[in-house]
Amino acid sequence: MSYMLLIVEPTEQRRSRSEAEGREVYARMQAFAAELQEEGVLLAVESLASHANAARVRTEGGRARVMDGPFAEAKEMVGGFFLLNCANRDQAIAIAARCPAAEWCTVEVRALAPCYQA
């Protein structure tokens, strides 16, 4: 079954680190991804850029409304994700507990919902 680990971090966290600290954190996350790949559970992994240049799109009455970031109400942002193939929820949670990011932010474990086809 597919599970996504969403890395949910405070919006100002990345700017609070020195360049050396940022590189060390990133190296730890890359090593973790390599471990998951060796274990055969990693399907995909990506780091997301800051929400400062993000856009939110909502369609109302057939018209798209675009809101550019940063978003004043946001206290957290999704900083990245790991897409995993796990036997069950317990395995996904155990992997999330090993994730280095769990030391400085929240790792949310979500099962992927089945896609419906017509």
Secondary structure, 3 states (H helix, E strand, C coil): CEEEEEEEEECCCHHHCCHHHHHHHHHHHHHHHHHHHHHCCEEEEEECCCHHHCEEEEEECCEEEEEECCCCCCCEEEEEEEEEECCCHHHHHHHHHHCHHHHCCEEEEEECCCCCCC
